[in-house]
Amino acid sequence: MGAKHGNLSINSENIFPIIKKWMYSDHDIFVRELISNGCDAITKLKKLDMMGEYQLPDDYKASIKVVVNPEEKTLKFIDTGIGMTADEVEEYITQIAFSGATEFLEKYKDKTTEDDMIGHFGLGFYSAFMVAEEVHIDTLSYKEGAAPVHWTCDGGTEYDMEEGSKNTVGTEITLFLNEESVQFSNEYRVREVIEKYCSFMPVEIFLSKENAEQEYETILEEELKDDDVIVERIHEEAKMEEKENENGEKEMVEVSPAVDKVKINKRPVSLSDTTPLWTKHPNDCTKEDYIEFYRKVFMDYKEPLFWIHLNMDYPFNLKGILYFPKINTEYDSVEGKIKLYNNQVFIADNIKEVIPEFLMLLKGVIDCPDLPLNVSRSALQNDGFVNKISDYISKKVADKLTGMCKTDRESYEKYWDDISPFIKFGCLKDEKFCDKMSDYILFKNIDHEYLTLKDCIAKNGGAEETKAEEEKTEASEGENTEEKKVTIYYVTDEQQQSQYINMFKQEGLDAVLLTHNIDSPFVTQLEQRNENVQFQRIDADLTDTFKEEVAKEEEEAFKADTETLTDVFRKALENDKLEVKVEKLKNENVASMVTLSEQSRRMQEMMKMYNMYGMDPSMFGTDVTLVLNANHPLVQYVLKNKDGEHVPMFCKQLFDLAMLSNKPLNPEEMTVFINRSNEIMMLLAK
């Protein structure tokens, strides 16, 4: 072929500065694009071989070599793919690629953030100009009699093409890096980028440094392969040692046999795992395989709880593995990472348009070749196909969890404390997921048994239903009575609310533990979905179960005592609005406690959540009620010695002790409480 000089088929005067500017945020993506092109070229050549249109050589090895040269500031990509003729270079490189570039940039030139386009697929060959001031292509087509082609372009709108010297089928692209991109001639930097984007490419990828000193390794002779380059053959004699035999005689014994070894040029190691675990059938994968893959990909050496292997061919192609990670404490980050791939090529982490939001808490990989990856995120949000993928992933997770609960309840309960935040978040975010999981949500009670919502209703509903029936009977005929709700009591802090828990246990009552931040909105949703159920924190109120009845003849005196105690405590605490109740509690060990209505407490939580600190909490009735036990000696002492010298101190101490069972004291209150406790002990010591 004759030498040719021509203009690129583009409308822009100089498209490359636009490419560089637009892609500046993640310009390492050119590595993925050029390796992907090489991978496609190899796939095409293999298909031609399968169709009988080409015969691969016996020693053919599909591979992509990436060669760095820090001295020359170059980076090469060499594939053993289909190659190109001069006409094909003319068509695919100088016309289609660059006209595509123009169209692409016209559409996205005003976009400035990484989120504007998924994965930036479609950049292709011209992404090389993000880092190179000049690009050379040397290629030889698989077609019989094809001449090698050498093509060059220096980043302007002109190119040169002539016959080349390449003598093997495939394509070699050489980038002459610009000053801002010299980092890509560093072997470690390029390795980092390849491992980021191409760790699971279906073709082996080898990285090397031009003119690097040859490295060697020594192997057993039987491990020798046909393509190994032998440097030296080594024979090691058997090792003998003098040992005493059973007759007590000394003799020479062979402790290691003679062995033949071979010193060879160090074998290159592929940076790509060509058959990642998600491409295999679940039946072919062991527990060890899943754990090893998890640790390799996510660098997390805690063992995952369990995993879900996704494998679907119809109506769309999707494979992947989702892991439920182990969270050691509530302080551990629950931020997960879902890696999205397209035909084993890494696209991005946590694409929320494809992966249900609640699964972002998990760790995993999803490979979906059918995804339209060269479109904007806003287009993905309205893509029905993408929504189907998201729904499928959500359904598979629900199927796995419900199946485990049905067939392996013991394991499900063992995992529950770790996986409950994921599931509850999923129920809040995804109505279909919530519908599937509603019967498989577990609640751990104060005896650390696991119950479903139906179990909780059955356990708490008996007494309530009886009481409701009595109330209906007492109601006048024809009067409408509201359906009685079943109350499920809950605990948010076992340690702090231990006094209330002990009272519940003493009376044979039950409560469930809801200690995670997500439980507050989750409980609200449960009440909306189950109108016959209401949740109430264990310290929200004292039911008649905990109280003794006041005899009729004592009612007047009891009322007077209540008024007296109310006045004494309000005066001591300097709070005229303090709500005080006096009850005869069955548990004589409890002197004082506080209650805060469920509605008021939820209002407080909402104010905190939305930073409504400027508002007055009392406008929502958020003050606590102090409950005094008339059966306790300390309360009786205060009543009998209302004008005593130390009574105000006792009142304050009883109030703070009650508050400590409800919530932590603030720093100033705690300081006063400790000082007062010391003062009381000093009185006792006298």
C-alpha positions in Angstrom: 0.0 0.0 0.0 1.1 3.5 -0.6 1.6 6.2 2.1 -1.5 8.3 2.8 -2.1 11.6 4.5 -5.6 12.6 5.3 -8.0 14.5 7.6 -10.1 12.9 10.3 -13.8 12.9 9.7 -14.7 15.3 12.4 -16.5 18.7 12.5 -14.6 20.2 15.4 -11.4 22.1 14.5 -9.6 20.2 17.3 -11.6 17.6 19.2 -8.8 16.5 21.5 -8.6 19.4 24.0 -12.4 18.9 24.5 -11.8 15.2 25.2 -9.1 16.0 27.7 -11.1 18.7 29.5 -14.3 16.7 29.7 -12.7 13.5 30.9 -10.2 15.1 33.3 -11.8 13.7 36.4 -11.2 10.0 35.6 -8.9 10.0 32.6 -7.4 6.6 33.7 -10.4 5.1 32.1 -8.6 5.0 28.7 -6.8 1.9 30.0 -10.1 0.1 30.3 -11.2 1.3 26.9 -8.1 0.2 25.0 -8.0 -3.2 26.8 -11.7 -3.7 26.1 -11.1 -3.0 22.4 -8.4 -5.6 22.4 -10.6 -8.1 24.2 -13.3 -7.6 21.6 -10.8 -8.1 18.8 -9.8 -11.5 20.4 -13.4 -12.5 20.8 -14.1 -11.8 17.1 -11.1 -13.8 16.0 -12.2 -16.8 18.1 -15.7 -16.6 16.6 -14.3 -16.7 13.1 -12.4 -19.8 14.1 -15.5 -21.4 15.5 -17.4 -20.6 12.2 -14.6 -22.1 10.1 -13.7 -18.8 8.5 -10.3 -18.7 10.1 -8.0 -21.3 11.7 -6.2 -20.3 14.8 -2.5 -21.4 14.9 -1.8 -24.4 17.2 0.3 -22.3 19.5 -2.2 -19.4 19.6 -2.6 -17.8 23.0 -5.3 -15.1 23.5 -3.7 -12.3 25.5 -3.3 -8.6 25.9 0.1 -7.3 26.8 0.5 -3.8 28.3 4.1 -2.5 28.2 5.3 0.6 30.0 8.5 2.4 29.1 9.4 5.2 31.6 12.5 6.2 29.6 10.6 6.8 26.4 7.4 7.9 28.2 5.3 5.4 26.2 2.6 2.9 26.9 1.7 0.0 24.6 -1.3 -2.2 24.3 -0.7 -5.3 22.2 -3.5 -7.8 21.5 -3.7 -11.1 19.6 -7.0 -10.2 18.1 -8.5 -9.9 14.6 -6.3 -7.0 13.4 -7.3 -4.5 10.7 -6.6 -3.9 7.0 -5.8 -0.4 5.6 -9.4 0.0 4.6 -10.7 -1.1 8.0 -8.3 1.4 9.7 -9.6 4.0 7.4 -13.2 3.1 8.2 -13.1 2.3 11.9 -10.4 4.7 13.1 -10.5 7.8 10.9 -14.2 7.8 10.2 -16.5 6.0 12.6 -14.5 6.4 15.7 -14.0 10.1 15.4 -17.5 10.9 14.0 -18.7 9.0 17.1 -16.5 11.1 19.2 -18.0 14.3 17.8 -21.5 13.0 18.5 -20.6 11.9 21.9 -19.0 15.2 22.9 -21.8 17.3 21.4 -24.1 15.4 23.8 -21.9 15.5 26.9 -19.5 18.5 26.5 -21.4 20.5 29.1 -21.4 17.7 31.6 -18.8 18.1 34.3 -19.3 15.4 36.9 -18.5 11.8 37.0 -22.2 11.0 37.6 -23.3 12.3 34.2 -22.8 9.1 32.3 -22.6 5.5 33.4 -19.1 4.1 33.0 -18.3 6.4 30.0 -18.6 3.4 27.6 -18.4 4.4 24.0 -15.2 6.4 24.4 -13.3 3.6 22.7 -10.0 4.3 20.8 -10.1 8.1 20.9 -9.9 8.0 24.8 -6.1 7.5 24.2 -5.8 11.2 23.4 -6.8 12.1 26.9 -3.2 11.2 27.9 -1.2 11.0 24.7 0.2 13.7 22.5 0.7 11.2 19.7 -0.7 7.8 19.0 0.6 5.1 16.7 -1.3 2.0 15.5 0.5 -1.1 14.1 -1.9 -3.8 12.9 -2.1 -6.9 10.8 -5.4 -8.4 9.7 -6.2 -12.1 10.0 -7.2 -12.0 6.3 -4.9 -13.9 3.9 -2.5 -11.7 2.1 -3.3 -8.7 4.2 -0.5 -6.1 4.5 0.5 -4.6 7.9 -0.6 -1.0 8.5 1.1 1.8 10.4 -1.1 4.7 11.4 -0.1 7.9 13.3 -1.9 10.9 14.6 -0.4 13.7 16.7 -3.6 14.9 18.3 -4.6 17.3 15.5 -7.1 16.7 12.8 -4.7 15.0 10.4 -3.2 11.5 10.3 -0.7 9.5 8.3 -1.0 5.9 7.2 1.5 3.7 5.4 2.5 0.0 5.2 3.9 -1.2 8.5 6.2 -4.0 9.6 4.0 -6.0 12.0 4.3 -9.7 11.2 1.8 -11.2 13.7 -2.0 -11.0 13.6 -3.3 -8.4 16.0 -3.0 -4.8 16.9 -0.4 -2.8 18.8 -1.3 0.7 20.0 1.5 3.0 21.2 0.8 6.1 23.3 3.4 8.8 23.5 2.3 10.3 26.8 2.0 14.0 27.4 3.7 15.7 30.3 0.6 15.7 32.5 0.2 11.9 32.0 3.7 10.6 32.5 2.4 8.7 35.5 1.0 6.1 33.1 4.5 5.0 32.1 5.0 3.9 35.7 4.5 0.1 36.1 2.9 0.3 39.5 0.4 3.1 38.5 -0.7 1.1 35.4 -1.0 -2.1 37.5 -3.3 -0.2 39.8 -5.5 1.0 37.0 -5.7 -2.5 35.4 -6.6 -4.1 38.7 -9.3 -1.4 39.2 -11.0 -1.9 35.8 -9.9 -5.2 34.3 -9.3 -7.7 37.1 -12.0 -10.0 35.6 -11.6 -9.5 31.9 -12.2 -12.7 29.9 -8.7 -12.5 28.4 -5.4 -12.8 30.2 -3.7 -9.4 30.6 0.1 -9.2 31.2 1.9 -6.1 32.3 5.7 -5.7 31.7 8.3 -3.0 31.7 10.3 -2.4 28.5 14.0 -3.3 28.9 13.5 -4.7 32.4 16.1 -7.0 33.8 15.1 -10.6 33.2 13.8 -12.5 36.3 14.0 -16.2 36.9 12.3 -18.9 38.8 13.1 -22.5 39.6 10.6 -25.3 39.2 10.5 -29.1 39.2 11.3 -30.6 35.8 7.8 -32.3 35.7 6.2 -28.9 36.0 7.9 -27.7 32.8 5.6 -26.3 30.1 6.2 -26.2 26.3 6.5 -22.4 26.2 8.9 -22.1 29.2 12.4 -20.7 28.3 15.0 -23.0 30.0 18.0 -21.2 31.4 19.6 -24.1 33.3 18.9 -27.7 34.3 19.7 -28.5 38.0 20.2 -31.9 39.5 20.0 -32.1 43.3 21.4 -35.3 44.8 19.5 -37.2 47.4 20.1 -36.0 50.9 21.4 -38.7 53.3 21.6 -38.7 57.1 23.2 -41.1 59.6 20.4 -42.6 61.8 20.2 -45.5 64.2 18.2 -48.5 63.0 16.0 -50.8 65.1 19.0 -53.0 65.9 20.8 -50.0 67.4 23.2 -49.8 64.5 24.0 -46.6 62.7 23.4 -46.4 59.0 23.0 -43.8 56.2 19.3 -43.1 55.4 17.9 -41.1 52.5 15.8 -38.2 54.0 15.0 -36.5 50.7 15.2 -38.1 47.2 17.2 -36.9 44.3 15.3 -34.3 42.3 15.7 -32.6 38.9 14.8 -29.0 38.7 14.8 -26.4 35.9 15.7 -22.7 36.1 13.5 -20.8 33.7 12.6 -17.2 32.7 10.0 -16.1 35.2 6.5 -16.9 33.9 4.3 -13.8 33.4 1.3 -13.7 35.7 -2.0 -12.5 34.3 -3.6 -9.6 36.1 -7.0 -10.8 35.0 -9.0 -13.7 36.5 -10.7 -14.8 33.3 -13.3 -17.0 35.0 -14.5 -15.1 38.1 -16.7 -16.8 40.6 -19.9 -15.2 39.4 -19.6 -16.7 35.9 -19.7 -20.2 37.4 -22.7 -22.3 38.4 -23.5 -22.1 42.1 -23.3 -25.9 42.3 -19.6 -25.7 41.2 -18.6 -23.2 43.9 -17.6 -24.2 47.5 -17.9 -22.2 50.7 -14.1 -21.6 50.6 -14.4 -20.3 47.0 -17.0 -17.7 48.0 -15.0 -16.6 51.1 -11.8 -16.3 49.1 -13.4 -14.3 46.4 -15.0 -12.0 49.0 -11.7 -11.3 50.7 -9.9 -10.8 47.4 -12.4 -8.3 45.9 -13.3 -6.4 49.1 -10.1 -6.7 51.1 -12.3 -7.6 54.1 -10.9 -10.4 56.2 -14.0 -10.8 58.3 -15.9 -13.8 57.0 -19.3 -12.8 55.4 -22.4 -14.1 57.0 -23.8 -15.7 53.8 -24.2 -14.8 50.2 -26.7 -15.0 47.3 -25.5 -16.2 43.9 -27.5 -14.5 41.1 -27.7 -16.4 37.8 -30.2 -15.4 35.1 -30.3 -15.7 31.3 -33.9 -14.7 30.6 -35.5 -12.2 30.0 -32.1 -10.5 30.6 -28.6 -11.7 31.2 -27.5 -11.1 34.8 -25.0 -12.8 37.0 -23.5 -11.8 40.3 -22.9 -12.5 44.0 -24.2 -10.5 46.9 -22.6 -10.9 50.3 -24.1 -10.0 53.7 -21.1 -8.7 55.6 -20.5 -9.3 59.3 -20.9 -6.1 61.4 -19.1 -6.4 64.7 -20.5 -3.5 66.5 -23.0 -0.7 66.0 -20.1 1.6 65.4 -18.9 -0.4 62.3 -19.6 1.3 59.0 -22.6 -0.3 57.3 -21.7 1.3 54.0 -21.4 -1.5 51.4 -20.1 -1.7 47.9 -21.7 -3.2 44.9 -19.4 -3.4 41.9 -21.2 -3.2 38.5 -19.6 -5.0 35.5 -20.5 -5.3 31.9 -19.1 -8.5 30.3 -16.5 -8.7 33.1 -15.4 -5.1 32.5 -15.7 -2.9 35.6 -18.1 0.0 35.2 -18.5 1.7 38.6 -19.4 1.2 42.3 -22.9 1.6 43.7 -25.0 2.5 40.6 -28.2 3.3 42.5 -30.3 3.3 39.3 -29.5 -0.4 38.8 -29.2 -1.7 42.3 -32.0 -1.3 44.9 -30.9 1.4 47.4 -31.2 -0.8 50.4 -28.7 -3.3 48.9 -26.1 -0.6 48.9 -25.4 -1.8 52.5 -24.3 -5.2 51.1 -21.1 -6.0 49.3 -21.1 -7.8 46.0 -20.6 -7.9 42.2 -23.2 -7.7 39.5 -22.5 -8.4 35.8 -25.2 -7.4 33.3 -24.1 -7.2 29.7 -27.6 -5.9 28.7 -27.3 -2.6 30.5 -27.3 0.5 28.4 -24.1 2.0 29.8 -23.5 4.9 27.5 -26.5 6.8 28.7 -27.1 9.4 31.4 -28.2 8.4 34.9 -31.4 10.4 34.5 -32.2 8.2 31.4 -31.5 5.1 33.5 -34.0 6.2 36.2 -36.8 6.1 33.6 -35.7 2.9 31.8 -38.2 0.2 32.3 -35.6 -2.5 31.5 -33.3 -1.2 34.3 -36.3 -1.2 36.7 -36.9 -4.8 35.9 -33.3 -5.6 36.7 -33.6 -3.8 40.0 -36.8 -5.6 40.9 -35.2 -9.0 40.0 -32.3 -8.4 42.3 -34.6 -7.4 45.1 -36.8 -10.4 44.6 -33.8 -12.8 44.6 -32.6 -11.4 47.9 -36.1 -11.8 49.4 -36.4 -15.3 48.1 -33.0 -16.2 49.7 -34.0 -14.8 53.1 -37.5 -16.2 53.2 -36.2 -19.6 52.1 -33.5 -19.6 54.8 -36.1 -18.7 57.5 -38.4 -21.6 56.4 -35.7 -24.3 56.0 -32.9 -23.2 58.3 -34.5 -21.1 61.1 -31.6 -21.7 63.4 -29.1 -20.1 61.0 -31.6 -17.3 60.2 -31.9 -16.5 63.9 -28.1 -16.6 64.3 -27.7 -14.1 61.5 -30.7 -11.9 62.4 -28.9 -9.3 64.6 -26.5 -8.6 61.8 -28.9 -8.7 58.8 -31.9 -7.0 60.4 -30.7 -3.4 59.5 -30.5 -4.4 55.8 -33.9 -6.1 55.9 -35.6 -3.2 57.8 -34.1 -0.6 55.5 -35.3 -2.7 52.5 -38.8 -2.8 53.9 -38.8 1.0 54.3 -37.5 1.5 50.8 -39.1 -1.2 48.7 -42.8 -2.0 49.2 -42.6 -5.3 47.2 -39.7 -6.4 49.3 -41.6 -5.5 52.4 -44.6 -7.6 51.3 -42.4 -10.6 50.8 -40.5 -10.2 54.1 -43.4 -9.2 56.4 -43.9 -12.7 57.9 -40.1 -13.2 58.2 -39.2 -10.2 60.3 -37.9 -11.3 63.7 -38.0 -9.6 67.0 -35.7 -10.6 69.8 -37.5 -10.4 73.2 -36.2 -9.7 76.7 -35.5 -13.5 77.1 -33.5 -13.4 73.9 -35.9 -15.6 72.0 -36.8 -14.7 68.4 -40.4 -14.1 67.5 -42.3 -13.1 64.3 -44.8 -10.2 64.4 -47.6 -12.9 64.6 -45.9 -14.5 67.5 -45.6 -11.1 69.3 -49.3 -10.4 68.7 -50.3 -13.8 70.0 -48.1 -13.4 73.1 -49.3 -9.9 73.9 -52.8 -10.1 72.5 -54.4 -12.6 74.9 -54.8 -10.3 77.9 -55.5 -7.3 75.7 -58.3 -9.1 73.8 -59.9 -10.3 77.1 -59.8 -6.7 78.4 -61.3 -5.4 75.1 -64.2 -7.9 75.4 -64.9 -6.7 78.9 -64.9 -3.1 77.8 -67.3 -3.9 74.9 -69.6 -5.7 77.4 -69.6 -2.7 79.7 -70.3 -0.3 76.8 -73.9 0.7 76.4 -75.8 -1.1 73.7 -75.7 0.8 70.3 -72.5 2.7 71.3 -69.7 2.4 68.9 -66.4 1.2 70.4 -63.1 1.3 68.6 -61.3 -1.9 67.8 -58.8 -2.5 70.6 -55.2 -2.5 69.5 -52.7 -5.1 70.6 -49.8 -3.3 72.3 -46.3 -4.6 71.8 -43.8 -3.3 74.3 -40.2 -2.6 73.3 -36.8 -1.8 74.8 -34.3 0.5 73.2 -31.5 0.0 75.8 -31.3 -3.1 77.9 -28.9 -1.7 80.3 -30.5 1.6 80.9 -34.1 0.3 81.0 -33.2 -2.7 83.2 -35.5 -1.6 86.0 -38.5 -1.7 83.7 -37.4 -5.0 82.2 -37.1 -6.6 85.7 -40.7 -5.3 86.5 -42.0 -6.9 83.3 -40.3 -10.2 83.9 -41.6 -10.2 87.5 -45.2 -9.9 86.2 -44.6 -12.4 83.4 -44.9 -9.8 80.6 -42.8 -9.6 77.5 -41.1 -6.9 75.4 -39.0 -6.9 72.3 -35.5 -5.3 71.8 -35.4 -2.5 69.2 -32.0 -1.1 69.7 -30.9 0.1 66.2 -31.4 3.6 64.8 -33.5 2.2 62.0 -36.1 0.7 64.4 -37.8 4.0 65.0 -39.0 4.6 61.4 -39.5 0.8 60.9 -41.9 0.6 63.9 -43.9 3.5 62.4 -44.2 1.7 59.1 -45.3 -1.5 60.9 -48.1 0.4 62.7 -49.2 1.8 59.4 -49.3 -1.6 57.7 -50.9 -3.3 60.7 -53.6 -1.1 62.1 -54.5 -3.5 64.9 -50.9 -3.2 66.4 -49.3 -0.4 68.3 -45.7 -0.3 69.7 -45.0 1.3 73.0 -41.7 1.7 74.8 -41.4 -0.2 78.0 -41.2 3.1 80.1 -44.1 4.8 78.3 -46.7 4.0 80.9 -47.5 1.8 83.9 -50.4 -0.6 83.4 -52.6 -1.9 86.2 -50.6 -5.1 86.1 -47.8 -3.4 88.1 -50.1 -1.7 90.7 -52.0 -2.6 93.8 -55.5 -1.3 94.1 -56.1 1.4 96.7 -58.8 0.4 99.1 -62.0 2.4 99.0 -61.7 3.6 102.6 -58.1 4.8 101.9 -58.9 6.8 98.7 -59.3 10.2 100.5 -56.1 9.8 102.5 -54.2 8.5 99.5 -55.4 11.6 97.4 -54.2 13.9 100.2 -50.8 12.1 100.4 -50.5 12.5 96.6 -51.0 16.2 96.8 -48.5 16.5 99.6 -45.8 14.6 97.8 -46.5 16.6 94.6 -46.0 19.9 96.4 -42.8 18.6 98.2 -41.2 17.3 95.0 -42.2 20.4 92.9 -40.7 22.7 95.6 -37.5 20.6 95.9 -37.0 20.4 92.2 -38.1 24.0 91.6 -40.5 22.9 88.9 -44.1 23.9 89.4 -45.2 22.0 86.2 -43.7 18.7 87.3 -46.3 15.9 86.7 -46.2 13.6 89.8 -48.2 10.3 90.2 -48.2 8.3 93.4 -49.0 4.6 92.9 -48.9 1.5 95.1 -46.4 -0.6 93.0 -46.2 -4.3 93.6 -42.4 -4.2 93.3 -41.4 -2.7 96.7 -37.8 -2.3 95.5 -38.7 0.5 93.2 -38.9 3.9 94.9 -39.3 6.1 91.9 -39.5 5.9 88.1 -40.5 8.2 85.2 -42.8 7.6 82.3 -42.9 9.5 79.0 -45.9 8.8 76.7 -45.0 7.1 73.4 -46.4 10.0 71.4 -44.3 12.6 73.3 -41.1 10.5 73.0 -41.5 10.0 69.3 -42.1 13.7 69.0 -38.8 14.3 70.8 -37.0 11.9 68.4 -38.5 13.6 65.4 -37.3 17.0 66.6 -33.8 15.6 67.1 -33.9 13.9 63.6 -34.8 17.2 61.9 -32.7 19.4 64.2 -35.7 21.2 65.5 -33.8 22.3 68.6 -35.0 25.9 68.5 -38.6 24.7 69.3 -39.9 24.3 72.8 -40.3 20.6 73.6 -43.0 21.3 76.1 -45.4 22.4 73.4 -45.6 18.7 72.4 -46.1 17.5 76.0 -42.6 16.1 76.1 -42.1 16.4 79.9 -41.8 13.2 81.9 -44.1 12.0 84.7 -42.5 11.1 88.0 -44.1 8.0 89.5 -43.5 7.5 93.2 -44.1 4.1 94.9 -46.2 4.7 98.0 -45.1 1.3 99.3 -41.4 2.2 99.4 -39.8 3.4 102.7 -38.0 6.3 101.1 -41.2 7.8 99.7 -42.9 7.2 103.1 -40.1 9.0 104.8 -40.4 12.0 102.5 -44.2 12.1 103.2 -43.7 11.9 107.0 -40.8 14.4 107.1 -41.9 16.9 104.4 -40.3 19.8 106.2 -37.1 17.8 107.2 -33.6 19.3 106.5 -32.5 16.6 104.1 -35.8 15.9 102.3 -35.1 18.3 99.3 -31.9 16.3 98.8 -33.7 13.0 98.9 -36.3 14.3 96.4 -33.7 15.4 93.9 -31.9 12.0 94.3 -35.1 10.1 93.8 -35.8 12.1 90.7 -32.3 11.7 89.2 -32.4 7.9 89.9 -35.7 7.7 88.1 -34.3 9.7 85.2 -31.2 7.5 84.9 -33.5 4.5 84.1 -35.1 6.5 81.3 -32.2 8.3 79.6 -28.6 9.5 80.3 -28.2 12.7 82.4 -26.5 15.5 80.7 -22.9 16.4 81.9 -24.1 19.2 84.2 -26.8 17.0 85.7 -24.5 14.1 86.2 -21.9 16.3 88.0 -24.6 17.5 90.4 -25.9 13.9 90.9 -22.4 12.6 91.8 -21.7 15.4 94.2 -25.1 14.9 95.9 -24.5 11.1 96.1 -21.2 11.8 97.9 -23.0 14.2 100.2 -25.6 11.5 101.1 -22.8 9.0 101.9 -21.1 11.5 104.1 -24.3 11.8 106.1 -24.5 8.1 106.5 -20.8 8.0 107.6 -21.4 10.4 110.5 
